[in-house]
Amino acid sequence: MRKITVQNQNKQYRNLEAYSRDQQPANLTVSVTYVVSNASAVYEQYGDLEGAVMRLIDPRLTAGVKTIFGQYDAVRAIQERAALNNDFGTAVTSAIDGGPINILSVQIENIDFSEAYEQSVEQRMLAQVEIQRREQNLRTTEVEAQIARTRAEGEAEAIRLRGEAEGAAIRARADALRANADLVQLQAVEKWDGKLPTTMVPSTALPFINLQPAARNE
């Protein structure tokens, strides 16, 4: 009698070597959860469960890692880990579909690239962070410059409006003075302190005094 378990089983595969599409070497750690669907077929075809796993799952898993991982660039494999895992699981599951073992799940647990590549990725990430920081500083500078321009334009507009108002007032005053000569004299009288000048230029009239020549009696 041979005992073959029909409970869910899990096997972990370490150091699976593969190359990405851009020729970056990597070691993957993958775990597979499976269950026996036909114990009699496992015994008849493979002798025991270990033999079935070794002949059914192991080679297909290794081939699937190389095939699927080779379709992804290294950066994409990192950024789209879920998509990579889904494609890989589908490939392995379909490869043994219909056999006495069913694949329940396939999980890529870890991807280790070479140290040199990981350092280059880190440097690119740091460079990207620096670029983003500089772009943010540039946007901040541009906003501050725009605020300064808006403020300066507002101040210039206010000065222009004040100048136009003052100019209009001066023109209105000048027009009024030209239209009424008596107003000019009235303003001069209002500002006069009542004192006559101590010196006079010959042939000039006293200020503010407009004497009419008296009529002569013949």
PyRosetta script that sets phi, psi and omega in degrees:
from pyrosetta import init, pose_from_sequence

init()
pose = pose_from_sequence("MRKITVQNQNKQYRNLEAYSRDQQPANLTVSVTYVVSNASAVYEQYGDLEGAVMRLIDPRLTAGVKTIFGQYDAVRAIQERAALNNDFGTAVTSAIDGGPINILSVQIENIDFSEAYEQSVEQRMLAQVEIQRREQNLRTTEVEAQIARTRAEGEAEAIRLRGEAEGAAIRARADALRANADLVQLQAVEKWDGKLPTTMVPSTALPFINLQPAARNE")
pose.set_psi(1, 135.6)
pose.set_omega(1, 175.6)
pose.set_phi(2, -114.8)
pose.set_psi(2, 132.5)
pose.set_omega(2, 177.7)
pose.set_phi(3, -94.6)
pose.set_psi(3, 128.0)
pose.set_omega(3, 177.1)
pose.set_phi(4, -128.2)
pose.set_psi(4, 117.1)
pose.set_omega(4, -177.5)
pose.set_phi(5, -71.2)
pose.set_psi(5, 143.6)
pose.set_omega(5, 175.8)
pose.set_phi(6, -112.4)
pose.set_psi(6, 16.4)
pose.set_omega(6, 174.7)
pose.set_phi(7, -84.3)
pose.set_psi(7, 161.2)
pose.set_omega(7, 177.8)
pose.set_phi(8, -62.7)
pose.set_psi(8, 134.9)
pose.set_omega(8, 179.8)
pose.set_phi(9, -121.7)
pose.set_psi(9, 153.7)
pose.set_omega(9, 178.8)
pose.set_phi(10, -133.3)
pose.set_psi(10, 136.4)
pose.set_omega(10, 177.3)
pose.set_phi(11, -131.9)
pose.set_psi(11, 135.2)
pose.set_omega(11, -180.0)
pose.set_phi(12, -107.3)
pose.set_psi(12, 134.0)
pose.set_omega(12, 179.4)
pose.set_phi(13, -112.5)
pose.set_psi(13, 123.8)
pose.set_omega(13, -178.8)
pose.set_phi(14, -110.7)
pose.set_psi(14, 154.9)
pose.set_omega(14, 174.2)
pose.set_phi(15, 54.8)
pose.set_psi(15, 45.4)
pose.set_omega(15, 172.9)
pose.set_phi(16, -80.7)
pose.set_psi(16, 117.0)
pose.set_omega(16, -175.2)
pose.set_phi(17, -85.6)
pose.set_psi(17, 138.2)
pose.set_omega(17, 178.5)
pose.set_phi(18, -157.5)
pose.set_psi(18, 161.7)
pose.set_omega(18, 177.2)
pose.set_phi(19, -119.3)
pose.set_psi(19, 138.2)
pose.set_omega(19, 175.6)
pose.set_phi(20, -75.7)
pose.set_psi(20, 173.1)
pose.set_omega(20, -178.2)
pose.set_phi(21, -63.0)
pose.set_psi(21, -29.6)
pose.set_omega(21, 177.7)
pose.set_phi(22, -95.0)
pose.set_psi(22, 25.6)
pose.set_omega(22, 170.7)
pose.set_phi(23, 63.7)
pose.set_psi(23, 36.0)
pose.set_omega(23, 173.5)
pose.set_phi(24, -97.1)
pose.set_psi(24, 120.4)
pose.set_omega(24, -179.9)
pose.set_phi(25, -71.8)
pose.set_psi(25, 147.0)
pose.set_omega(25, -179.5)
pose.set_phi(26, -151.0)
pose.set_psi(26, 152.3)
pose.set_omega(26, 172.1)
pose.set_phi(27, -113.0)
pose.set_psi(27, 127.1)
pose.set_omega(27, -176.3)
pose.set_phi(28, -112.0)
pose.set_psi(28, 146.3)
pose.set_omega(28, 171.1)
pose.set_phi(29, -112.8)
pose.set_psi(29, 122.6)
pose.set_omega(29, -174.1)
pose.set_phi(30, -129.8)
pose.set_psi(30, 138.9)
pose.set_omega(30, 174.1)
pose.set_phi(31, -117.6)
pose.set_psi(31, 142.2)
pose.set_omega(31, -179.1)
pose.set_phi(32, -124.6)
pose.set_psi(32, 129.4)
pose.set_omega(32, 174.4)
pose.set_phi(33, -107.2)
pose.set_psi(33, 128.4)
pose.set_omega(33, -174.9)
pose.set_phi(34, -141.8)
pose.set_psi(34, 169.7)
pose.set_omega(34, 177.5)
pose.set_phi(35, -148.6)
pose.set_psi(35, 146.1)
pose.set_omega(35, 177.7)
pose.set_phi(36, -77.8)
pose.set_psi(36, 126.5)
pose.set_omega(36, 178.3)
pose.set_phi(37, -100.6)
pose.set_psi(37, -19.1)
pose.set_omega(37, -179.3)
pose.set_phi(38, -147.1)
pose.set_psi(38, 95.3)
pose.set_omega(38, -176.2)
pose.set_phi(39, -66.0)
pose.set_psi(39, -37.5)
pose.set_omega(39, -179.4)
pose.set_phi(40, -62.1)
pose.set_psi(40, -42.6)
pose.set_omega(40, 179.9)
pose.set_phi(41, -66.9)
pose.set_psi(41, -36.5)
pose.set_omega(41, 177.2)
pose.set_phi(42, -60.5)
pose.set_psi(42, -45.6)
pose.set_omega(42, -179.3)
pose.set_phi(43, -67.7)
pose.set_psi(43, -44.6)
pose.set_omega(43, -175.9)
pose.set_phi(44, -67.5)
pose.set_psi(44, -39.6)
pose.set_omega(44, -173.6)
pose.set_phi(45, -91.7)
pose.set_psi(45, -32.1)
pose.set_omega(45, -171.3)
pose.set_phi(46, -126.5)
pose.set_psi(46, -6.7)
pose.set_omega(46, 177.2)
pose.set_phi(47, 87.4)
pose.set_psi(47, -46.7)
pose.set_omega(47, 177.3)
pose.set_phi(48, -156.7)
pose.set_psi(48, 177.1)
pose.set_omega(48, -175.9)
pose.set_phi(49, -68.6)
pose.set_psi(49, -39.4)
pose.set_omega(49, -179.7)
pose.set_phi(50, -60.8)
pose.set_psi(50, -42.1)
pose.set_omega(50, 178.9)
pose.set_phi(51, -66.3)
pose.set_psi(51, -36.6)
pose.set_omega(51, 179.1)
pose.set_phi(52, -66.0)
pose.set_psi(52, -42.8)
pose.set_omega(52, 178.9)
pose.set_phi(53, -64.5)
pose.set_psi(53, -43.5)
pose.set_omega(53, -177.4)
pose.set_phi(54, -63.8)
pose.set_psi(54, -35.4)
pose.set_omega(54, -176.3)
pose.set_phi(55, -93.4)
pose.set_psi(55, -27.7)
pose.set_omega(55, -177.9)
pose.set_phi(56, -94.0)
pose.set_psi(56, -51.2)
pose.set_omega(56, -170.8)
pose.set_phi(57, -89.3)
pose.set_psi(57, -47.7)
pose.set_omega(57, -171.7)
pose.set_phi(58, -54.6)
pose.set_psi(58, -53.2)
pose.set_omega(58, -177.3)
pose.set_phi(59, -66.5)
pose.set_psi(59, -36.5)
pose.set_omega(59, -179.8)
pose.set_phi(60, -70.2)
pose.set_psi(60, -34.9)
pose.set_omega(60, 177.1)
pose.set_phi(61, -65.7)
pose.set_psi(61, -45.7)
pose.set_omega(61, 179.6)
pose.set_phi(62, -62.4)
pose.set_psi(62, -44.7)
pose.set_omega(62, 179.3)
pose.set_phi(63, -66.3)
pose.set_psi(63, -38.7)
pose.set_omega(63, -179.7)
pose.set_phi(64, -65.0)
pose.set_psi(64, -38.2)
pose.set_omega(64, 177.8)
pose.set_phi(65, -60.2)
pose.set_psi(65, -47.9)
pose.set_omega(65, -177.6)
pose.set_phi(66, -66.4)
pose.set_psi(66, -40.2)
pose.set_omega(66, -176.6)
pose.set_phi(67, -71.6)
pose.set_psi(67, -51.1)
pose.set_omega(67, -175.7)
pose.set_phi(68, -71.8)
pose.set_psi(68, -44.7)
pose.set_omega(68, 180.0)
pose.set_phi(69, -63.1)
pose.set_psi(69, -32.0)
pose.set_omega(69, 178.9)
pose.set_phi(70, -69.5)
pose.set_psi(70, -11.0)
pose.set_omega(70, 177.6)
pose.set_phi(71, -88.9)
pose.set_psi(71, -5.9)
pose.set_omega(71, -177.7)
pose.set_phi(72, -113.7)
pose.set_psi(72, 136.8)
pose.set_omega(72, 167.5)
pose.set_phi(73, -68.5)
pose.set_psi(73, 158.0)
pose.set_omega(73, -176.7)
pose.set_phi(74, -59.1)
pose.set_psi(74, -44.5)
pose.set_omega(74, -179.2)
pose.set_phi(75, -64.6)
pose.set_psi(75, -42.2)
pose.set_omega(75, 179.7)
pose.set_phi(76, -65.8)
pose.set_psi(76, -36.8)
pose.set_omega(76, 178.5)
pose.set_phi(77, -60.7)
pose.set_psi(77, -33.4)
pose.set_omega(77, 178.5)
pose.set_phi(78, -78.0)
pose.set_psi(78, -46.6)
pose.set_omega(78, -175.4)
pose.set_phi(79, -72.6)
pose.set_psi(79, -31.8)
pose.set_omega(79, -177.3)
pose.set_phi(80, -115.8)
pose.set_psi(80, 53.6)
pose.set_omega(80, -176.6)
pose.set_phi(81, -61.0)
pose.set_psi(81, -40.6)
pose.set_omega(81, -178.9)
pose.set_phi(82, -63.1)
pose.set_psi(82, -42.4)
pose.set_omega(82, 179.3)
pose.set_phi(83, -65.3)
pose.set_psi(83, -41.3)
pose.set_omega(83, 177.6)
pose.set_phi(84, -61.2)
pose.set_psi(84, -45.2)
pose.set_omega(84, -179.4)
pose.set_phi(85, -63.1)
pose.set_psi(85, -40.5)
pose.set_omega(85, 179.9)
pose.set_phi(86, -65.8)
pose.set_psi(86, -44.1)
pose.set_omega(86, 178.8)
pose.set_phi(87, -63.3)
pose.set_psi(87, -40.4)
pose.set_omega(87, -179.3)
pose.set_phi(88, -66.4)
pose.set_psi(88, -45.2)
pose.set_omega(88, 178.8)
pose.set_phi(89, -61.7)
pose.set_psi(89, -41.0)
pose.set_omega(89, 178.8)
pose.set_phi(90, -62.8)
pose.set_psi(90, -41.3)
pose.set_omega(90, -178.9)
pose.set_phi(91, -64.4)
pose.set_psi(91, -44.5)
pose.set_omega(91, -178.3)
pose.set_phi(92, -69.6)
pose.set_psi(92, -42.7)
pose.set_omega(92, -178.3)
pose.set_phi(93, -63.1)
pose.set_psi(93, -45.2)
pose.set_omega(93, -178.6)
pose.set_phi(94, -68.0)
pose.set_psi(94, -25.9)
pose.set_omega(94, -177.3)
pose.set_phi(95, -69.6)
pose.set_psi(95, -28.0)
pose.set_omega(95, -179.3)
pose.set_phi(96, -115.9)
pose.set_psi(96, 16.0)
pose.set_omega(96, 179.8)
pose.set_phi(97, -61.4)
pose.set_psi(97, 135.1)
pose.set_omega(97, -179.8)
pose.set_phi(98, 93.8)
pose.set_psi(98, -7.1)
pose.set_omega(98, 179.4)
pose.set_phi(99, -85.3)
pose.set_psi(99, -177.0)
pose.set_omega(99, -178.1)
pose.set_phi(100, -78.7)
pose.set_psi(100, 0.3)
pose.set_omega(100, 178.4)
pose.set_phi(101, -125.3)
pose.set_psi(101, 135.5)
pose.set_omega(101, 176.7)
pose.set_phi(102, -107.5)
pose.set_psi(102, 133.7)
pose.set_omega(102, 175.5)
pose.set_phi(103, -84.9)
pose.set_psi(103, 122.8)
pose.set_omega(103, 179.2)
pose.set_phi(104, -89.3)
pose.set_psi(104, -39.6)
pose.set_omega(104, 178.8)
pose.set_phi(105, -161.5)
pose.set_psi(105, 152.2)
pose.set_omega(105, 174.4)
pose.set_phi(106, -129.7)
pose.set_psi(106, 128.0)
pose.set_omega(106, -175.5)
pose.set_phi(107, -130.6)
pose.set_psi(107, 121.9)
pose.set_omega(107, 172.0)
pose.set_phi(108, -80.3)
pose.set_psi(108, 110.7)
pose.set_omega(108, -174.8)
pose.set_phi(109, -86.7)
pose.set_psi(109, -31.4)
pose.set_omega(109, -177.2)
pose.set_phi(110, -157.8)
pose.set_psi(110, 148.5)
pose.set_omega(110, 174.9)
pose.set_phi(111, -130.0)
pose.set_psi(111, 117.8)
pose.set_omega(111, 178.7)
pose.set_phi(112, -110.5)
pose.set_psi(112, 116.2)
pose.set_omega(112, 174.0)
pose.set_phi(113, -92.4)
pose.set_psi(113, 174.5)
pose.set_omega(113, 178.8)
pose.set_phi(114, -64.9)
pose.set_psi(114, 155.0)
pose.set_omega(114, -179.6)
pose.set_phi(115, -60.5)
pose.set_psi(115, -39.6)
pose.set_omega(115, -179.9)
pose.set_phi(116, -62.5)
pose.set_psi(116, -42.0)
pose.set_omega(116, -179.9)
pose.set_phi(117, -68.2)
pose.set_psi(117, -41.8)
pose.set_omega(117, 179.4)
pose.set_phi(118, -62.7)
pose.set_psi(118, -36.1)
pose.set_omega(118, 176.1)
pose.set_phi(119, -66.4)
pose.set_psi(119, -39.8)
pose.set_omega(119, 178.7)
pose.set_phi(120, -65.6)
pose.set_psi(120, -37.5)
pose.set_omega(120, 176.8)
pose.set_phi(121, -63.5)
pose.set_psi(121, -42.8)
pose.set_omega(121, 179.1)
pose.set_phi(122, -62.8)
pose.set_psi(122, -41.7)
pose.set_omega(122, 179.2)
pose.set_phi(123, -64.6)
pose.set_psi(123, -40.1)
pose.set_omega(123, 177.8)
pose.set_phi(124, -64.7)
pose.set_psi(124, -39.3)
pose.set_omega(124, 178.9)
pose.set_phi(125, -65.2)
pose.set_psi(125, -42.1)
pose.set_omega(125, 177.6)
pose.set_phi(126, -63.6)
pose.set_psi(126, -40.4)
pose.set_omega(126, 178.0)
pose.set_phi(127, -64.0)
pose.set_psi(127, -40.1)
pose.set_omega(127, 178.8)
pose.set_phi(128, -64.5)
pose.set_psi(128, -40.4)
pose.set_omega(128, 177.4)
pose.set_phi(129, -62.4)
pose.set_psi(129, -41.2)
pose.set_omega(129, 179.4)
pose.set_phi(130, -65.5)
pose.set_psi(130, -40.3)
pose.set_omega(130, 177.9)
pose.set_phi(131, -62.7)
pose.set_psi(131, -44.0)
pose.set_omega(131, 179.0)
pose.set_phi(132, -63.1)
pose.set_psi(132, -37.9)
pose.set_omega(132, 178.5)
pose.set_phi(133, -64.9)
pose.set_psi(133, -42.6)
pose.set_omega(133, 179.8)
pose.set_phi(134, -67.0)
pose.set_psi(134, -39.0)
pose.set_omega(134, 177.7)
pose.set_phi(135, -63.1)
pose.set_psi(135, -39.4)
pose.set_omega(135, 178.8)
pose.set_phi(136, -65.8)
pose.set_psi(136, -42.1)
pose.set_omega(136, 177.6)
pose.set_phi(137, -62.9)
pose.set_psi(137, -39.4)
pose.set_omega(137, 179.1)
pose.set_phi(138, -64.5)
pose.set_psi(138, -43.8)
pose.set_omega(138, 178.5)
pose.set_phi(139, -63.0)
pose.set_psi(139, -38.8)
pose.set_omega(139, 178.2)
pose.set_phi(140, -63.7)
pose.set_psi(140, -43.1)
pose.set_omega(140, 178.9)
pose.set_phi(141, -63.2)
pose.set_psi(141, -41.4)
pose.set_omega(141, 179.3)
pose.set_phi(142, -64.0)
pose.set_psi(142, -40.4)
pose.set_omega(142, 178.6)
pose.set_phi(143, -65.1)
pose.set_psi(143, -44.1)
pose.set_omega(143, 179.2)
pose.set_phi(144, -63.1)
pose.set_psi(144, -39.8)
pose.set_omega(144, 178.3)
pose.set_phi(145, -64.8)
pose.set_psi(145, -40.0)
pose.set_omega(145, 178.4)
pose.set_phi(146, -64.0)
pose.set_psi(146, -41.0)
pose.set_omega(146, 177.3)
pose.set_phi(147, -62.2)
pose.set_psi(147, -44.0)
pose.set_omega(147, 179.5)
pose.set_phi(148, -63.0)
pose.set_psi(148, -41.6)
pose.set_omega(148, 178.7)
pose.set_phi(149, -63.7)
pose.set_psi(149, -43.2)
pose.set_omega(149, 179.6)
pose.set_phi(150, -62.3)
pose.set_psi(150, -42.9)
pose.set_omega(150, 179.0)
pose.set_phi(151, -63.3)
pose.set_psi(151, -44.5)
pose.set_omega(151, -179.7)
pose.set_phi(152, -64.2)
pose.set_psi(152, -41.1)
pose.set_omega(152, 178.5)
pose.set_phi(153, -64.4)
pose.set_psi(153, -37.9)
pose.set_omega(153, 177.9)
pose.set_phi(154, -64.8)
pose.set_psi(154, -43.3)
pose.set_omega(154, 178.2)
pose.set_phi(155, -64.8)
pose.set_psi(155, -40.8)
pose.set_omega(155, 178.9)
pose.set_phi(156, -64.1)
pose.set_psi(156, -39.8)
pose.set_omega(156, 178.9)
pose.set_phi(157, -65.1)
pose.set_psi(157, -39.6)
pose.set_omega(157, 178.5)
pose.set_phi(158, -64.0)
pose.set_psi(158, -41.7)
pose.set_omega(158, 178.5)
pose.set_phi(159, -64.0)
pose.set_psi(159, -41.1)
pose.set_omega(159, 179.7)
pose.set_phi(160, -63.2)
pose.set_psi(160, -43.0)
pose.set_omega(160, 179.8)
pose.set_phi(161, -65.7)
pose.set_psi(161, -40.0)
pose.set_omega(161, 177.0)
pose.set_phi(162, -63.7)
pose.set_psi(162, -41.0)
pose.set_omega(162, 178.9)
pose.set_phi(163, -63.2)
pose.set_psi(163, -42.5)
pose.set_omega(163, 178.6)
pose.set_phi(164, -64.0)
pose.set_psi(164, -39.7)
pose.set_omega(164, 179.2)
pose.set_phi(165, -65.6)
pose.set_psi(165, -44.2)
pose.set_omega(165, 178.8)
pose.set_phi(166, -64.5)
pose.set_psi(166, -40.7)
pose.set_omega(166, 178.6)
pose.set_phi(167, -63.6)
pose.set_psi(167, -41.4)
pose.set_omega(167, 178.9)
pose.set_phi(168, -63.9)
pose.set_psi(168, -38.4)
pose.set_omega(168, 179.0)
pose.set_phi(169, -65.5)
pose.set_psi(169, -41.1)
pose.set_omega(169, 179.5)
pose.set_phi(170, -65.0)
pose.set_psi(170, -43.3)
pose.set_omega(170, 179.1)
pose.set_phi(171, -64.2)
pose.set_psi(171, -40.2)
pose.set_omega(171, 178.7)
pose.set_phi(172, -63.5)
pose.set_psi(172, -40.7)
pose.set_omega(172, 179.0)
pose.set_phi(173, -65.6)
pose.set_psi(173, -42.1)
pose.set_omega(173, 179.4)
pose.set_phi(174, -64.4)
pose.set_psi(174, -40.2)
pose.set_omega(174, 178.3)
pose.set_phi(175, -63.4)
pose.set_psi(175, -39.1)
pose.set_omega(175, 179.7)
pose.set_phi(176, -66.7)
pose.set_psi(176, -40.5)
pose.set_omega(176, -180.0)
pose.set_phi(177, -67.4)
pose.set_psi(177, -39.1)
pose.set_omega(177, 178.3)
pose.set_phi(178, -66.8)
pose.set_psi(178, -32.6)
pose.set_omega(178, -178.0)
pose.set_phi(179, -77.8)
pose.set_psi(179, -19.9)
pose.set_omega(179, -176.3)
pose.set_phi(180, -138.6)
pose.set_psi(180, 96.1)
pose.set_omega(180, -179.6)
pose.set_phi(181, -65.4)
pose.set_psi(181, -32.7)
pose.set_omega(181, 179.8)
pose.set_phi(182, -62.6)
pose.set_psi(182, -30.3)
pose.set_omega(182, 179.6)
pose.set_phi(183, -65.3)
pose.set_psi(183, -34.5)
pose.set_omega(183, 177.0)
pose.set_phi(184, -63.5)
pose.set_psi(184, -46.4)
pose.set_omega(184, -179.5)
pose.set_phi(185, -66.8)
pose.set_psi(185, -37.1)
pose.set_omega(185, 179.1)
pose.set_phi(186, -62.9)
pose.set_psi(186, -42.4)
pose.set_omega(186, 178.9)
pose.set_phi(187, -64.7)
pose.set_psi(187, -37.8)
pose.set_omega(187, 178.2)
pose.set_phi(188, -66.1)
pose.set_psi(188, -40.3)
pose.set_omega(188, 179.1)
pose.set_phi(189, -65.1)
pose.set_psi(189, -39.8)
pose.set_omega(189, -179.2)
pose.set_phi(190, -64.7)
pose.set_psi(190, -29.1)
pose.set_omega(190, 179.6)
pose.set_phi(191, -88.9)
pose.set_psi(191, -10.8)
pose.set_omega(191, -175.3)
pose.set_phi(192, -75.8)
pose.set_psi(192, 137.7)
pose.set_omega(192, -179.4)
pose.set_phi(193, -87.3)
pose.set_psi(193, 4.6)
pose.set_omega(193, 177.1)
pose.set_phi(194, 87.3)
pose.set_psi(194, 1.8)
pose.set_omega(194, -179.2)
pose.set_phi(195, -101.5)
pose.set_psi(195, 136.4)
pose.set_omega(195, 175.3)
pose.set_phi(196, -78.8)
pose.set_psi(196, 151.9)
pose.set_omega(196, 178.4)
pose.set_phi(197, -65.2)
pose.set_psi(197, 143.2)
pose.set_omega(197, -179.6)
pose.set_phi(198, -78.6)
pose.set_psi(198, -22.4)
pose.set_omega(198, 177.2)
pose.set_phi(199, -130.5)
pose.set_psi(199, 148.6)
pose.set_omega(199, 179.7)
pose.set_phi(200, -138.5)
pose.set_psi(200, 146.5)
pose.set_omega(200, 175.3)
pose.set_phi(201, -78.5)
pose.set_psi(201, 133.3)
pose.set_omega(201, -179.8)
pose.set_phi(202, -53.6)
pose.set_psi(202, 145.7)
pose.set_omega(202, 176.6)
pose.set_phi(203, 69.8)
pose.set_psi(203, 16.4)
pose.set_omega(203, 176.3)
pose.set_phi(204, -108.2)
pose.set_psi(204, 153.2)
pose.set_omega(204, -177.1)
pose.set_phi(205, -90.0)
pose.set_psi(205, 156.1)
pose.set_omega(205, 174.7)
pose.set_phi(206, -64.5)
pose.set_psi(206, 142.1)
pose.set_omega(206, -178.5)
pose.set_phi(207, -68.3)
pose.set_psi(207, 143.5)
pose.set_omega(207, 172.8)
pose.set_phi(208, 67.0)
pose.set_psi(208, 4.6)
pose.set_omega(208, -179.8)
pose.set_phi(209, -110.6)
pose.set_psi(209, 118.4)
pose.set_omega(209, -179.3)
pose.set_phi(210, -118.7)
pose.set_psi(210, 91.5)
pose.set_omega(210, -176.7)
pose.set_phi(211, -92.7)
pose.set_psi(211, 132.9)
pose.set_omega(211, 176.0)
pose.set_phi(212, -91.8)
pose.set_psi(212, 137.9)
pose.set_omega(212, 179.3)
pose.set_phi(213, -63.1)
pose.set_psi(213, 133.4)
pose.set_omega(213, -178.7)
pose.set_phi(214, -71.4)
pose.set_psi(214, 150.2)
pose.set_omega(214, 178.2)
pose.set_phi(215, -72.9)
pose.set_psi(215, 137.1)
pose.set_omega(215, -177.9)
pose.set_phi(216, -96.1)
pose.set_psi(216, 134.4)
pose.set_omega(216, 178.4)
pose.set_phi(217, -89.6)
pose.set_psi(217, 125.3)
pose.set_omega(217, 178.2)
pose.set_phi(218, -90.4)
pose.dump_pdb("model.pdb")
